[in-house]
């Protein structure tokens, strides 16, 4: 096959910055994972692990983690005033993720053996990626390491939770509950909030004085949440209500300029406002579930992960993609529609849980919400993949 120079230069552009291959991989695995989960949850596809465990693993470690690495490998050296990460280092980790994710996804359809090997390969990539960030943290001359300390702490817990998840999936199922709680609260949420509490006020030009006790207090309450859930399901309502009130109060202190005409800002603000809403609602529904046994179909987790982590990932991901490709830092009409789409997906998923809690048949709505999620991701891919792969300039 003849390969011309333009193709070669395009390929070299694609791997020239860490966020580009990692974001593409995160989006492709997300679309495939959701499609497989839909089929498995409806009983069309039979899997060795439970569809819910596959769902948690696919999103925590095959979608969010590569997206985190794409973002952190690009921004961490800037945070810390250290040299950019060498291409061969981030490409090695990308290779582990690419091979591991492919095996896990193949394993869900073909044979569980592939899944086991794939999870081990993905875990190696996660461990090596976290180690790169640890070395940057160790070598920076910066005196104020507050924010990067919390990012690194969350990433370290993520590696531990990942390990526990693999042990639970392959050898000892009772660990699944603990690994899931750690993955969601002390990894996905803590890491995303550590980044957001630094970056969103900065992007919004809110020169607010840092609250040095905020991260310590939230960390303590998140640990309490995980411990309470471990002792007795739904008993974490006290910790959830406290986190919701604490972060709600903190957001009011920041005085974010919301509502805001700039979609690249209001998407980040909406994501943050979901945190107190998600934790307060979580506290209330856990209290109801504790006494009534009502099944809210993981409403609390979806409000937090879709409302905050997923929304801010789309916001930050879009910002990094536009900003690092030489495009103007503006959201056009299609990008703005995609941002509104994120909130439609969150609201649809909340509705699925509420219908389930009432004891009604939620499967049609489940299909609609999962399809809306897929349409959103495919829409983002159509809009931005060319920017990530070739550096395409967006025409207005």
N, C-alpha and C positions, 0 to 999 in steps of 0.2 A: 504494500500500500504506500502510495506516494504521500509524503507529508511535507507541506510547504512551510516556509518560515513563519508565516502569520499564525498558523496553528501552534507551532512551537512556542512563539512568544505569548500566545493566549494561555497555553498550559502553564508557562512559567509565571504569568501574571496571577493565575488562579491560586498558586501556592506561595505567592510573594508576601502575603500577610496572614497571620494565623487564623483570624476570624473567618476568612473566606472558605477554606475547605471544611472547617468545623461547623459553620452555620449550615452549609449545604447538607452535610451528613446528618446534622440534628433534624433538619426539616424532612429529609427523605425517610429517615428511620421513624420519625413521628407519624408520617402519613401511612407507612406500611404497618407500624405497630397498631394504630387506631383501626385500620381495616381488618387486621387479623383479630384484634380484640372484639370488634363488632360481631364477626362471624362466630367466634368462640363463645361469646356471651349468649348468643341466640341459639347455641347448640348445633350450628351448621358444621363447625370445625371442632374436632376433639383433640385436646392437648393433654400432655402428661402433667403439667402444673395447672393450678386453678386459673381461669381467665383473669380473675382479679389480681393475683400475684404477678402474672405476666404483664398486666396493665400497669401496675406500680413499678415493676422493674423497667419496663420499656420506656416509661416517661421519666423516671428519676435518673436512670443511668445510660439510656441510649439517646434520649432527647435533651433533657436539661443539662446533663453533665458536659457533653460536647459543646453545647451552646455556652455554658459557663467558661469552659476552657478557651473557646474562641474569643470571648469577651475579655477574660482575664489575661490571656497571653498577649493580647494587644495593649491593654490598659495598665496592667500591673507594673511593667517597667516604667511607664510614665508616672504612675502614682509614686514610685519609689526612687525616681531619678537614677535608674540603672540602665545599662545598655539593652537594646531590644534582644529578645530571645532568638538565638540562631535558628535558621531554617531547618537544619538537620535535626535539631532537638524537638521542635514542635511537629515536624513531619513524622518522626518516629512514633510519637504518641498518637498522631492521626492514623498511622498505619495499624496500630493495635486496635483503635476504635473501629476502623473501617472493617477489618477482618473479623473482630469479635462480634460487632453488631450484625454483620452478615450471617455469621454462624448461629447466633441466638435466634434471629428471625427465621432462618432456614430450619433450625431445630424445632421451632414451634409447629412446623408443618410436616417435616420429614421424620426426624428421630430426636428424642430428648438428649442423645449423646452429643449431638452438635451444640445444643443449648448449653450443656455443662461445660464443654470446651470453650464455647464462645464467651460465657460469663467469666471464665478464668482469664481469657485474653483481654476482655474489656476491663476487668479488675486491675490487671497489670498496667494497662494504659492509665487508669485512674490514679494508681499509686505513683507512677512515674511523673504524671502531670502535677500532682500535689507536691512532689519532691522538688520539681523545678520552681514552683512558687515559694516553697520553704527556703530554698537557696537564695532566691531574690530577697526574701525577708531578712535572711541572715546577713547578706552582703551589703544591704543598703546603708548609706551614711546618714539617712534621715533620722532625726531624733524622735519625731512624733510618729510612732508606729501603731497608734490606736486602731485606725480603720483596717489596716492590712493585717493586724493581729487577729481581728474578729473574722475577717474573710478567710484567713488561714485556719483558724480554729474550726470554723464551719466545714471547710474542705476536709480537714483531718477527720472530723466526725463522719463526714460523708464516706470517706474511705473505710472507716470501721463499720459503718452501717451496711455498706456494700458487701463487705466480707461476711457479716452476719446473715445478710440476705441469701448469699450463695450457700452458706452452711444450712440455712433453713430450707432452701429450695431443694438441695441435693441430699441432705442427710438427716436434718433434725427440724421437722415442721413447726414444733412449738416456738421456735425463735422468730417465726415470721412476723408476729404481732409487734415485738420489740424492734426488729429491724425496720419495719414499715414506719412506726412512730418516729424513730430516730431519723430516717430518711426524709420524712416530711417536715418535721418541726425543727430539728437541730441541724439539718443539712440544707434542704431546699429553701425553707423559709429564712433561717438565720443567715445563710450566705447572701441571699437576694436582698434582705433588709440591710445587711452590713454595707453592701454596695449602694443601695438606694438612699440610705440616710446620709451618705457622703455626697453622692452625685446629684440627686434631684434638687436640693436647695441650691447647689452650685450652678446647675443649668438654669434654675429659675431666678438667679441673681438675688437670692435671699441670704444676706450676710448674717446668719443667725449664729449666736455663740453655741458651741457644742456642749451638750449635756453629757459630762463624763460618766455619769452613773447609769445612763439609759441602757447601754448594751449589756452591762453587768447585770442589771435588774432583769432585763428581758431574758437573758441567758438563764438566770436562776429560775425564773418562772417557767421557761420552756422545759428545763430539767424536771421541775416539779410536775408539769403536765405529763411528761413521759412516765415518771415514777407512779403517779396516781392512776394513769391508764393501765400500767403494768399490774397494779394491785387490784383494781376493780374497774371494769369497763364503764365509761361515761362519768367516772368520778372526778375528771379533770376540769369540771365546770368552773371551779373556784379560780384556778390558774388562768383559764381562758378569759374569764370576765376581767380579771386584773390586767392581763396583757392588753385586752381591747381598750380598757379605760386609760391605761398608761400611754399607749401609742396614740390614741385619740387626742389626749391632752397635749402630747408632744407635737403632733401635726398642727394643732391650733396655734401653738407657740411659734412655729415656723412662719406662719402667715403667708402661705403659698399664694401666688397671684392666680387664684382660681375663682370663677371661670376665666378661661384664657382663650384668646383667639388662635393661638399657635397649637396645631394638633400634636406637634412633637413634644410639647410641654404638657398639654392637658391629658394625654394618654398616661404620662408618668404620674400625674397628680391623682387621676382616678384610681390607678393601681394602688397607690398609697392609702387612699381613703377606704379601699376594700379591706385593709388590715383590721382596723377597729370594728368594722361591720362584721367581718367574718368571725373574729374572736368573740365578740359579744353574742352574736347569734349562736355560735358554737356552744358557749356557756349555757345559754337558755335551752337549746335543744338537747344537750347532754343531760341537763336537769330533768327535762320532760321524759327523756328516754330512760333515765335511772328509775323513775317511779312508774312509768306506764309501759315500758318495753317497746315503745314505738320504734320502728326501723326507718331512719331518715336517709338511708342509702348514701352514706358518706357525704352528707350535705356540707358539714363543717370543713372537711378536707377540700372539697371542690370549690367552695367559696374562697378559701385561702389560696389554693394552688392555681385555680383559673383566674379568680378575681385579682390576686396580687402577682404571684410569680409569673404566670403565663402572660398576663397583660403587660407587665413591665419588661419581660423578655422580648415581646414584640416591639415595645417602645424603644428600648435600648438597642435591640438588634437592628431595627430600621435606622436609628440614628447613626450607629457605627458603620453600617453598610453605606449609607449616603455620604457621611463625613469622610470616610477613608477611601472613597473612590473619586474624589475631586468633583463630586456633584454639589450643587447648592444645598445648604442645610435648610431645606424646606420640604414640607409634605404636600404633594400634589393631591388632586381630587381622589384618585384611585387609592392612594396611601391612606387618606382620611377615611374613605369608605371601609378599608380594611381595619382601621382602628375602631370604628363604630361596630364592625363585625365582631371584634373581640368581646365587646360587651353583650352583644346579642347571644353569643355562645355561652357566656357566663350565666346570663338570665335564663336561657333555655335549660341549662344543666341544673340550676336551682329549682326550676319548675318540675323537672324529672323527679327530684328528691321529694318535693312537696306532694306530688301525685302519689308517689310510692308510700309516703307516710300516711296518707289517707286510706291506703289499702286498695287503691284503684290500679288498673292495668296501665303500667307506664311504658310498655315496650315501644309503642308507636312514637311516643315523645322521645324515648331514648334514641331511636333511629334518626329522628329529625335533628336532635342535638348533636349526635356524633357526625351526621352528614354535614351539618352547618360548620362543625369544627374542621372537617376535611376540606370543605369548600374554601374556608378561610386560609388554611395552610397552602392549598394549591394556588389560591389567588396571590398570596405573598410570594410563592415560588415563581409564578409567572411574571410578577412585577420585578423581583429583585435578583433572581438567579443569574441573569445575564450580567448584572452589575457586579456580582461576586465573582463570576467566572472570567469575564473578559474586561471588566472595568467600564462597561457601557455607560454612556452619558444619557441621563434621563431627559427627554425633550418635554417641554411644558406646552 
